[in-house]
Amino acid sequence: MKKAKLVDAYKFCQDMAQSHYENFPVASILLPKNLRLPISVIYAFARTADDFADEGDLPQDSRLEQLDAYSKALSEIKNHRYSGKNPIFIALSHVIKKHNLPISLFNDLLSAFKQDVVKNRYANFEEVLDYCNHSANPVGRLLLHLDGEPTDVQLEQSDAVCTALQLINFYQDIIQDYTEQDRIYIPQDELTHAGLTDSDLVNPDSQKISPLIRTLYQRAQHLMLKGYPLGASLTGRMGWEVRAMTLGGITTLALLIRQADNKLLQRPRLNKTTLLKLVSISFVKHYYVKKSLQLLSL
């Protein structure tokens, strides 16, 4: 492959990441400089695949066809046969080879995006966790693989943190997910058992749903307690990044828990001052552990 072509492919991904990064850690100044470019490539892959699933007015079959094309490209990369012109896959092929990344993790992400196209309700909590296992956990694992050779314990802790972060995001966006995408990540069996309906989830007064929602908060807490030690086990800027992201999620969860029963559907916001404080605390492992345990004991 010509070097100029690869450079252009990387630039395409970097430009996309810098203009659309949202919650993905691609733009974080905490990241090691040598990993910012490969992370921007992973982001470009995930961002465009997510758009296939959610954006625009294409019918379901067309969305799945686009995602199937991504699956085909991954298969070609795995077999060292990718010869397409998509800059994302030109760069991704190089990143996967250079960092020895498991292609299965990218397939897991595509599985979640395909699920977004065809599924908008979850029968039980196990189904929600399975979705998180495909939509969130691969991102954490990819970051660890980029940084080195993670242990099995670190991978398990990463899964716990990523699943917790995904759940916290669900619980912040109950109204938005329902009104904009007709998606509900609250287990249907638990809604039924509590005598609730889908429409109860968007009642501005959340008093009725608060007992169920608070049990879900507790499950996210349990996962964070299992996973937060990951940040203290990692060194360098990647460790700092992971600690900051984890503490940000723990802090958001604490804000959700502190809300009154009739105001659980209000989305808590972390202002710039709070974010800077969390980044500072996360710089020192001891302070990170102390703050995490303090907030998780609520």
NORZI-V373099 format. One record per helix or strand. SS is the DSSP state (A for helix, B for strand). FROM is the first residue (numbers start at 1). TO is the last residue. If there is no record, write none. Layout:
ss->SS from->FROM to->TO
ss->SS from->FROM to->TO
This chain:
ss->A from->3 to->20
ss->A from->25 to->27
ss->A from->33 to->54
ss->A from->60 to->78
ss->A from->87 to->99
ss->A from->103 to->118
ss->A from->125 to->135
ss->A from->137 to->147
ss->A from->152 to->172
ss->A from->174 to->181
ss->A from->188 to->193
ss->A from->198 to->202
ss->A from->210 to->227
ss->A from->229 to->233
ss->A from->236 to->258
ss->A from->261 to->263
ss->A from->272 to->283
ss->A from->285 to->296
